[in-house]
Amino acid sequence: MTTAFPRLDATTLHARLKGAEEIALLDVREEGIFGDRHILVASNAPLSRLERIVPPLVPRRATPIVLVDDDETLAERAAHVLARAGYGDVAILAGGVPGWAAAGFELFAGVYVPSKAFGEFVEIGYATPHIDPHEFEARRKAGEDIVLLDSRPFDEYSWITIPGAIDCPGGELVLRVRESVPSDDTLVVVNCGGRTRSIIGAQVLIDAGLPNKVVSLKNGTQGWHLAGLDVERGASTVAPLPSVPAHDWAREAAARLAGRYGVPTIDAATLATFEAEQAATTLYRFDVRDPAEYRAGHRPGFLSATGGQLVQATDTFIAVRRARIVLADDDGVRARTAAAWLARMGFDHVFVLDEAAPLAVPEVGDAPETVVGLAEIVAEEIAPAELAPLLERAEAVVVVVDLGSTRHYRAGHIPGAWFAIRSRLAEDVARLPSAPLYVLASPDGVIARLAAAEFAQATGALVKLLAGGTQAWQAAGLPLETQPERLASPPEDVMLKAFERRDKREDAMREYLQWELDLVEQVRRDGTIQFRL
């Protein structure tokens, strides 16, 4: 029996997005296409990775879900995947993104747009001060007492930053700042790659009552580069953990923030009640500490979401509007700081779990992952040691197809591997060379396994999976290559950052920074988000 999924017109959807009931809007196109234009409050859940993305993004299977694409084709396919997984209330936006535009509603470019727009509203609403790159550098060269804090995660900071910057991710700023700043007279400058985390980072320190003068670095690392100043790669200086006095200050500051913005603290009994009601009300549980702390031991059921990234890319963690959100840490500082931001972003039901709430047995390592339908897939595998000699043979006996992201593929792929996007296999396999055997790979093998039956159906050929994925290939000491690139699918699965661009990099930076500034008026016209500053 074929399932018929209802269509929702754009006007009805717009009204529901502004309503008081739960709803999740999922855009199932690839990120590169999504980034060209999409609905403001849509979370990107590409069909190629849908089974992996949706369980944490929409944890309650009775949640009303609306799927959107360009012409209802991908949405229809995604609807069947979700229905088989037990999601019972799935609809499709009639006419997709073009239908939304035809109804006169706003479309947005970029990714993480609600969070990016929020940063701009914060700067305007609080008059967050900033400093120009040239002024900053001149004052630093003159010997002024200045500390520069890079508010991005370590991998982003180490990839590219400003010389002399100390890594202190946004969620850690209130916790670590007092130990990083030598005196109350020190000027504290917060930067990120562009604008958002610079602004949010500076403002949270001001809100926390840090006695120092605090400013954001105007336009962050991109603005620094555009000013003709040198950047640094491979930096490794990390803000230290707080001493007892610094920790006490951070606790008091975070408690004031939570109180000021009406964030309640709940006990273990209330959390248990929320968990018992998950079938009726969506519940998100996030541990906002550093990932290493999380893996060392965390509360079962809580997912890792560092506080800075939760605010920076909220739509990648929370898709269900009007859901309950509970944040946890081990001392209340980072949870209360992040919760105060979420409350100001317009989330109605944000709570902090009392850090003293009893925990019987912590869960160690990464949280168990649910991938829809993965356990039922049976496919033949080939080990890296078995594949390697086949690739060295003069005659073409095997073609490797890499189904990871463009970013992963370009960072290093199995020699001779072709890149393809899973959701495009039916149309793109014709670009692959013919071979008696195809081997599917992805970083950890999950997406490759999900694609096995689809690939076999599209090609009619013998298909095997690389056991353990590209990670297992590397672990076996086998080589990767970055060139040449063999693209069966267009690289539309990721939206490249300006620093990742291979050409017109500076133009991309200027466009990006202007795009952030222009979001304010566009969000006001859209009307589906109400920030509470």
C-alpha positions in Angstrom: 0.0 0.0 0.0 1.4 3.4 -1.0 1.5 6.0 1.6 0.0 9.4 0.6 1.6 12.3 2.4 -0.4 15.5 2.8 0.7 18.8 1.2 0.7 22.0 3.2 0.5 25.3 1.4 3.0 28.1 2.3 0.5 30.3 4.0 -0.7 27.6 6.3 2.9 26.6 7.1 3.9 30.2 7.9 1.0 30.4 10.3 1.9 27.1 12.0 5.5 28.2 12.4 4.3 31.3 14.3 1.9 29.2 16.4 2.2 27.6 19.9 2.3 24.0 18.9 5.3 21.8 18.2 6.5 21.5 14.6 9.7 20.6 12.8 10.6 22.0 9.4 13.2 19.9 7.6 14.9 20.9 4.4 16.1 17.7 2.8 18.2 19.2 0.0 22.0 19.1 0.2 23.7 21.8 2.3 25.2 23.7 -0.7 21.7 24.0 -2.3 20.1 24.8 1.1 22.7 27.5 1.6 21.6 29.2 -1.7 18.1 29.9 -0.4 15.9 28.3 2.3 13.2 29.1 4.8 14.6 30.8 7.9 13.6 28.2 10.6 14.2 25.1 8.5 16.8 22.7 9.8 18.9 21.2 7.0 18.6 17.4 7.0 19.8 16.2 3.6 18.2 13.1 2.2 21.7 11.6 1.7 22.2 11.5 5.5 18.6 11.7 6.7 18.6 8.4 8.7 21.5 9.6 10.7 20.5 13.2 11.2 16.8 12.9 12.2 16.8 10.8 15.4 18.6 13.4 17.5 17.2 16.4 15.6 13.5 15.2 16.0 13.6 12.7 18.9 9.8 12.3 19.3 8.3 10.2 16.5 4.9 11.8 16.8 6.2 15.3 16.2 4.5 17.0 13.3 7.2 17.3 10.5 7.0 19.3 7.3 9.5 18.5 4.6 10.7 20.9 2.0 12.8 20.8 -1.1 12.7 22.4 -4.6 9.9 20.4 -6.3 8.6 17.8 -3.8 10.6 15.0 -5.3 13.3 14.6 -2.6 10.7 15.4 0.1 8.5 12.5 -1.1 11.5 10.2 -0.8 12.4 11.5 2.6 8.8 11.1 3.8 8.9 7.4 3.0 12.1 7.0 5.0 10.6 8.8 8.0 7.3 6.8 7.7 9.2 3.5 7.7 11.1 4.7 10.8 7.8 5.4 12.7 7.4 9.1 12.2 3.6 9.3 12.0 2.9 12.9 11.2 4.8 13.9 8.0 3.7 16.5 5.5 5.3 18.1 2.5 5.4 21.8 1.6 3.4 22.2 -1.6 5.6 23.6 -4.3 8.7 23.5 -2.1 10.9 26.5 -1.8 9.6 28.1 -5.0 6.1 27.8 -3.6 7.2 29.6 -0.4 8.7 32.4 -2.5 5.6 32.7 -4.7 3.5 33.2 -1.6 5.6 36.3 -0.8 7.6 34.9 2.1 11.3 35.5 2.7 14.1 33.1 1.7 17.5 33.2 3.3 21.0 32.4 2.0 23.7 30.8 4.2 23.8 28.4 7.1 23.1 28.7 10.8 21.0 31.7 9.9 18.9 32.1 13.0 22.0 32.2 15.2 23.9 34.5 12.8 21.0 36.9 12.8 20.7 36.7 16.5 24.3 37.9 16.8 23.5 41.0 14.7 20.4 41.7 16.9 22.6 41.4 20.0 25.1 43.9 18.7 22.4 46.4 17.9 20.2 45.7 21.0 23.1 45.9 23.5 25.4 48.3 21.6 28.2 45.7 21.9 31.4 47.6 21.5 34.0 46.5 18.9 37.5 47.4 17.8 38.9 47.7 14.3 41.7 45.3 13.4 44.2 48.1 12.6 43.5 49.9 15.9 43.8 46.7 17.8 47.1 45.8 16.2 48.5 49.3 16.7 47.6 49.3 20.4 49.0 45.8 20.9 52.3 46.9 19.2 52.4 49.9 21.4 52.6 47.6 24.4 49.1 48.0 25.8 47.8 45.3 28.1 45.5 43.3 25.8 44.3 39.7 25.7 42.8 38.3 22.6 40.4 35.3 23.0 39.3 33.3 20.0 35.8 32.0 20.8 35.7 29.1 18.4 36.3 25.4 19.0 40.0 24.3 19.0 39.9 22.7 15.6 38.7 26.0 14.0 41.1 28.1 16.0 44.1 25.8 15.2 43.1 25.8 11.5 43.4 29.6 11.2 43.5 32.4 13.8 45.0 35.7 14.6 48.6 35.7 15.9 48.7 35.8 19.7 45.1 34.6 20.2 44.2 32.2 23.0 41.6 29.6 22.3 38.6 29.9 24.6 35.4 28.6 23.0 32.2 30.7 23.5 30.7 28.3 26.0 33.9 28.4 28.1 34.3 32.2 28.2 32.6 32.9 31.5 34.3 29.8 33.1 37.8 30.6 32.0 38.1 34.3 31.4 39.3 35.3 34.9 42.1 32.9 34.8 43.1 34.2 31.3 43.2 37.9 32.1 46.1 39.2 34.2 44.4 42.3 35.6 41.1 44.1 35.7 42.8 46.8 33.6 43.5 44.4 30.7 41.5 45.1 27.5 39.7 41.9 26.5 39.1 41.4 22.8 37.0 38.5 21.6 37.2 37.2 18.0 35.9 34.4 15.8 35.9 33.7 12.1 33.5 36.4 11.3 31.1 38.3 13.4 28.6 36.2 15.4 30.8 34.5 18.0 32.9 37.7 18.4 29.7 39.6 19.3 28.1 36.9 21.5 31.4 36.2 23.2 32.1 39.9 24.1 28.5 40.5 25.2 28.4 37.5 27.5 31.5 38.7 29.3 29.9 42.1 29.7 26.6 40.6 30.9 28.6 38.4 33.3 30.0 41.5 35.0 33.6 41.1 34.1 35.3 44.3 35.4 37.5 44.7 32.3 36.7 46.6 29.2 35.5 44.0 26.7 35.1 44.5 22.9 34.6 42.3 19.9 37.1 42.3 17.1 35.2 43.8 14.2 34.5 41.2 11.5 36.8 38.6 13.2 39.5 36.7 11.4 38.1 37.5 8.0 38.1 41.2 8.8 41.7 40.8 10.0 42.7 39.1 6.7 40.9 41.7 4.6 42.8 44.4 6.5 46.0 43.0 5.1 47.2 41.5 8.4 48.8 38.1 8.8 46.9 35.1 10.1 48.4 32.1 12.0 47.9 28.4 11.4 48.6 25.6 13.9 48.2 27.7 17.0 47.8 25.7 20.2 47.4 28.1 23.2 44.3 27.2 25.2 42.7 29.2 28.0 43.5 27.6 31.4 40.9 26.1 33.7 39.9 28.4 36.5 41.5 28.6 40.0 39.1 28.4 42.9 38.6 32.2 43.1 38.0 32.5 39.4 35.6 29.5 39.5 33.7 31.1 42.3 33.3 34.3 40.3 32.1 32.3 37.3 29.5 30.4 39.3 28.1 33.7 40.7 28.2 35.4 37.3 26.3 32.5 35.6 23.7 32.3 38.3 23.0 36.1 37.8 22.7 35.5 34.1 20.2 32.7 34.5 18.2 34.7 37.0 18.1 37.8 34.9 16.7 35.9 31.9 14.3 33.7 33.8 16.0 30.4 33.3 14.8 27.9 36.0 16.9 25.2 37.6 15.3 21.8 37.9 16.0 18.9 40.1 16.3 15.2 39.2 12.7 14.5 39.9 11.5 17.2 37.5 13.9 15.8 34.9 12.4 12.4 35.5 8.9 13.9 34.9 10.0 15.4 31.6 11.5 12.1 30.5 8.3 10.3 31.4 6.4 12.8 29.2 8.6 12.5 26.1 5.9 10.7 24.2 3.7 13.8 24.4 6.3 16.6 24.6 9.7 16.7 22.8 12.6 16.8 25.1 16.2 17.8 24.2 18.9 17.0 26.7 22.3 18.6 26.1 25.6 18.4 28.0 27.3 21.6 27.2 30.8 20.9 28.6 33.9 20.3 26.5 33.6 17.0 24.4 36.5 15.5 26.3 34.8 16.0 29.6 31.6 14.6 28.1 33.3 11.4 27.0 34.9 11.0 30.4 31.5 10.6 32.0 28.0 12.1 31.4 24.4 11.6 32.2 22.7 8.9 30.1 20.4 10.4 27.5 22.2 13.7 27.3 23.9 14.5 24.0 27.1 16.5 23.7 26.6 20.1 22.5 29.2 22.6 23.6 27.6 25.8 24.8 29.2 28.0 22.2 28.3 25.8 19.3 24.7 25.3 20.6 24.2 29.1 20.3 26.2 29.4 17.1 24.4 26.7 15.2 21.2 26.1 17.1 19.2 24.8 14.1 21.6 21.9 13.8 20.7 20.7 17.3 17.1 21.8 17.8 14.6 21.4 15.0 11.3 21.1 17.0 9.8 24.5 17.9 8.3 24.8 21.4 10.1 21.7 22.7 11.6 21.4 26.2 15.4 21.9 26.4 17.4 20.8 29.4 21.1 21.8 29.7 23.6 20.2 32.1 27.2 20.5 33.2 29.1 19.8 36.4 29.1 23.2 38.0 26.3 25.2 36.6 28.5 27.8 34.8 28.3 26.7 31.2 24.7 25.4 31.4 23.4 28.6 32.8 25.3 30.8 30.4 24.1 28.9 27.4 20.5 28.7 28.7 20.4 32.5 29.2 21.3 32.9 25.5 18.7 30.3 24.3 16.0 32.1 26.3 17.0 35.4 24.6 16.9 33.6 21.2 13.2 32.9 21.8 13.1 29.4 23.1 10.2 29.1 25.4 11.0 26.1 27.6 14.7 26.1 28.6 15.9 24.6 31.9 19.2 23.9 33.6 19.6 20.7 35.5 20.9 21.3 39.0 24.6 20.3 39.0 24.0 18.7 42.3 21.3 16.3 41.0 22.4 12.8 41.8 23.8 10.6 39.1 23.9 6.8 39.8 26.1 5.6 36.9 27.6 8.0 34.4 27.8 6.9 30.7 31.3 7.0 29.3 32.4 7.7 25.7 30.2 9.0 23.0 26.4 8.8 23.2 24.9 5.7 21.5 23.9 6.6 18.0 20.6 5.7 16.4 20.7 5.4 12.6 17.3 4.7 11.1 17.2 1.3 9.4 21.0 0.6 9.7 20.7 -2.6 11.7 18.5 -4.2 9.1 21.0 -3.8 6.2 22.9 -6.8 5.2 25.8 -6.1 2.7 29.0 -7.9 1.8 32.2 -6.2 3.0 35.8 -6.0 1.8 38.7 -5.4 4.2 41.2 -2.6 3.5 44.0 -5.2 3.2 41.9 -7.0 0.5 41.0 -3.9 -1.4 44.5 -2.4 -1.6 46.1 -5.0 -4.0 43.0 -4.8 -6.2 43.6 -1.1 -6.7 47.2 -1.7 -7.7 46.3 -4.0 -10.6 46.8 -2.7 -14.1 43.4 -3.6 -15.3 40.3 -1.9 -13.8 38.8 -4.6 -11.6 37.3 -2.3 -8.9 36.0 1.3 -8.6 35.8 2.9 -5.2 32.9 5.4 -4.7 33.3 7.8 -1.8 30.0 8.8 -0.3 31.4 11.0 2.4 31.2 14.8 2.2 33.1 16.9 -0.3 35.1 18.3 2.6 36.2 14.8 3.7 36.9 13.7 0.1 39.1 16.7 -0.6 40.9 16.3 2.7 42.0 12.8 1.6 40.4 9.9 -0.2 41.4 6.4 -1.2 43.6 6.5 -4.3 41.4 6.5 -7.5 38.1 6.9 -5.6 35.2 8.8 -7.2 33.1 11.2 -5.2 29.3 10.8 -5.3 26.3 12.0 -3.3 24.0 9.3 -2.1 20.7 11.1 -2.9 21.9 11.6 -6.5 23.0 8.1 -7.3 20.3 7.2 -9.7 21.3 10.1 -12.0 25.0 10.2 -11.3 26.2 6.6 -11.5 26.3 6.9 -15.3 29.4 9.1 -14.8 31.3 6.4 -13.1 33.6 4.1 -15.1 32.4 0.5 -15.6 33.9 -2.2 -13.4 33.0 -5.7 -12.3 33.1 -4.5 -8.7 32.2 -1.3 -6.9 33.3 -0.6 -3.4 31.4 2.0 -1.4 33.2 4.0 1.2 32.5 6.8 3.7 34.4 8.1 6.7 33.0 5.4 9.2 31.1 3.3 6.7 27.6 4.3 7.9 26.5 6.3 4.9 28.0 3.7 2.5 26.0 0.9 4.2 22.8 3.0 3.9 23.5 3.4 0.2 24.4 -0.2 -0.7 21.0 -1.3 -1.9 20.3 2.0 -3.8 23.7 1.7 -5.5 23.1 -1.9 -6.5 19.7 -1.0 -7.9 21.1 1.9 -9.9 24.0 0.0 -11.4 22.9 -3.6 -11.4 26.5 -4.4 -10.5 28.3 -6.2 -7.7 28.6 -3.9 -4.7 30.7 -4.3 -1.5 31.3 -2.0 1.4 34.7 -1.0 2.7 34.8 -2.5 6.2 35.2 0.3 8.7 35.2 3.0 6.0 38.0 5.4 5.2 38.9 5.6 8.8 39.8 1.8 8.8 41.8 2.3 5.6 43.9 5.0 7.3 44.2 3.0 10.5 45.7 0.2 8.4 48.5 2.6 7.3 47.2 2.8 3.8 47.7 6.0 1.8 45.2 8.7 0.9 45.3 11.2 -2.0 43.9 14.6 -2.5 44.4 14.9 -6.2 43.1 14.2 -8.7 39.5 14.7 -8.0 37.0 12.5 -9.7 33.5 13.9 -9.2 30.5 11.9 -10.3 28.2 14.3 -8.4 28.6 18.1 -8.3 30.1 19.2 -5.0 26.8 20.7 -3.7 26.7 18.8 -0.4 28.6 21.4 1.6 28.7 25.2 1.7 32.3 26.2 1.8 33.6 28.8 4.2 35.4 31.8 2.7 38.8 30.6 3.9 38.1 27.2 2.1 37.4 28.8 -1.2 40.0 28.1 -3.9 39.3 31.4 -5.8 37.9 34.8 -5.1 38.4 34.2 -1.4 38.5 37.9 -0.4 35.3 38.6 -2.4 33.6 35.7 -0.6 34.7 37.2 2.7 33.3 40.6 1.9 30.0 39.1 0.7 29.7 37.0 3.8 30.3 39.9 6.2 27.7 42.1 4.4 25.3 39.1 4.4 25.5 39.0 8.2 24.7 42.7 8.5 21.8 42.5 6.1 20.1 39.7 8.1 18.5 42.0 10.6 15.9 43.6 8.3 15.3 40.3 6.5 14.5 38.5 9.8 12.2 41.3 10.8 10.3 40.9 7.5 10.1 37.1 7.9 8.3 37.2 11.2 8.7 33.5 12.3 11.4 34.3 14.9 11.0 36.6 17.9 14.3 37.3 19.7 13.9 38.6 23.3 16.7 41.0 24.1 
